Amino acid sequence: MSSQSELLRVKGIGPIAAERLNKAGIKTIEQLANARPEELAFVKGIGIISAKKIKESAQYIINFEKGLTIVLDKIRENFAKSCPKCGGEMERKFIILGPERRISANQCKLCKFYMPV
């Protein structure tokens, strides 16, 4: 994802504002969230009120994605212990996919379902 299209994910930023922010050196949502509203207001087309809202929106995205990462890690951790298909116990195995290709995976002892690690 280009830095300009990443900024477009933030509520209140359109293509022109994203381009202007890029030129001002703000290329990521993290940089946007860490910037002071006064700094953002220096960019043409962004006032102080909009800058505060944009900063809040960027912080919301960061917090949401952190929470989502935690949830996904927990799901992955649970899938490593029990099979999502049948609930059986999973064990670490090497799955042979071809003469030269093997992958490390968790495989269910009951139904043989596997998930790459």
C-alpha positions as a printed NumPy array, in Angstrom:
array([[  0.   ,   0.   ,   0.   ],
       [  1.423,   3.368,  -0.966],
       [  1.804,   5.991,   1.727],
       [ -0.781,   8.187,   0.031],
       [ -3.388,   5.406,  -0.127],
       [ -2.665,   4.519,   3.524],
       [ -3.584,   8.071,   4.544],
       [ -6.84 ,   7.8  ,   2.582],
       [ -8.027,   5.275,   5.188],
       [ -8.281,   8.129,   7.703],
       [-11.662,   9.85 ,   7.925],
       [-11.385,  13.43 ,   6.73 ],
       [ -8.505,  12.873,   4.307],
       [ -9.145,  12.868,   0.579],
       [ -6.69 ,  12.413,  -2.3  ],
       [ -5.59 ,  16.056,  -2.351],
       [ -5.025,  16.26 ,   1.417],
       [ -3.165,  12.924,   1.319],
       [ -0.87 ,  14.256,  -1.403],
       [ -0.23 ,  17.482,   0.52 ],
       [  0.462,  15.563,   3.756],
       [  2.914,  13.347,   1.855],
       [  4.73 ,  16.415,   0.561],
       [  4.851,  17.721,   4.154],
       [  6.575,  14.481,   5.228],
       [  3.598,  12.712,   6.819],
       [  3.418,   9.347,   5.109],
       [  1.929,   6.943,   7.68 ],
       [ -1.097,   6.805,   9.933],
       [  1.286,   6.591,  12.917],
       [  2.955,   9.855,  11.916],
       [ -0.475,  11.418,  11.53 ],
       [ -1.586,  10.22 ,  14.98 ],
       [  1.631,  11.496,  16.586],
       [  1.551,  14.908,  14.894],
       [  0.282,  17.931,  16.775],
       [ -2.912,  19.462,  15.353],
       [ -1.012,  22.73 ,  14.886],
       [  1.485,  20.933,  12.608],
       [ -1.303,  19.387,  10.543],
       [ -3.035,  22.767,  10.242],
       [  0.015,  24.104,   8.37 ],
       [ -0.956,  21.867,   5.438],
       [ -3.05 ,  23.807,   2.927],
       [ -6.736,  22.885,   3.18 ],
       [ -6.578,  21.552,   6.754],
       [ -7.768,  23.829,   9.543],
       [ -7.173,  23.321,  13.263],
       [-10.613,  21.741,  13.857],
       [-10.152,  19.337,  10.935],
       [ -6.626,  18.58 ,  12.127],
       [ -7.929,  17.538,  15.556],
       [-10.58 ,  15.286,  13.979],
       [ -8.051,  13.748,  11.576],
       [ -5.653,  13.071,  14.458],
       [ -8.462,  11.398,  16.471],
       [ -9.436,   9.279,  13.468],
       [ -5.819,   8.167,  12.951],
       [ -5.515,   7.242,  16.641],
       [ -8.778,   5.279,  16.419],
       [ -7.447,   3.25 ,  13.458],
       [ -4.211,   2.455,  15.315],
       [ -6.046,   1.371,  18.48 ],
       [ -8.559,  -0.675,  16.488],
       [ -5.807,  -2.498,  14.584],
       [ -3.898,  -3.22 ,  17.812],
       [ -7.047,  -4.726,  19.324],
       [ -7.692,  -6.739,  16.182],
       [ -4.133,  -8.084,  16.256],
       [ -4.609,  -9.233,  19.858],
       [ -7.859, -11.028,  18.965],
       [ -6.331, -12.695,  15.896],
       [ -3.29 , -13.821,  17.901],
       [ -5.609, -15.428,  20.483],
       [ -7.563, -17.206,  17.738],
       [ -4.316, -18.455,  16.168],
       [ -3.112, -19.605,  19.595],
       [ -6.364, -21.532,  20.191],
       [ -6.212, -23.12 ,  16.733],
       [ -2.709, -24.35 ,  17.568],
       [ -4.182, -26.271,  20.523],
       [ -7.441, -27.632,  19.106],
       [ -8.68 , -28.336,  15.588],
       [-11.098, -25.693,  14.256],
       [-12.809, -28.41 ,  12.196],
       [-13.48 , -31.178,  14.747],
       [-12.058, -29.951,  18.076],
       [ -9.41 , -32.681,  18.209],
       [ -5.918, -32.195,  19.604],
       [ -3.364, -30.623,  17.274],
       [  0.269, -31.716,  17.062],
       [  3.274, -30.226,  15.248],
       [  4.226, -32.148,  12.084],
       [  6.075, -31.714,   8.826],
       [  3.701, -32.105,   5.885],
       [  5.262, -33.361,   2.645],
       [  3.84 , -31.509,  -0.347],
       [  6.31 , -32.799,  -2.908],
       [  9.807, -34.227,  -3.318],
       [ 11.458, -30.933,  -2.364],
       [  8.678, -29.208,  -0.456],
       [  7.836, -29.69 ,   3.213],
       [  6.027, -27.332,   5.538],
       [  5.778, -27.17 ,   9.297],
       [  2.143, -27.413,  10.376],
       [ -0.162, -28.224,  13.246],
       [ -2.134, -31.342,  12.314],
       [ -5.25 , -32.737,  13.993],
       [ -4.765, -36.221,  15.434],
       [ -8.396, -37.114,  14.586],
       [ -9.35 , -35.686,  11.201],
       [ -5.823, -34.899,   9.849],
       [ -6.792, -31.263,   9.136],
       [ -3.633, -29.131,   9.127],
       [ -2.737, -25.484,   9.464],
       [  0.677, -24.168,   8.389],
       [  2.65 , -22.61 ,  11.219]])
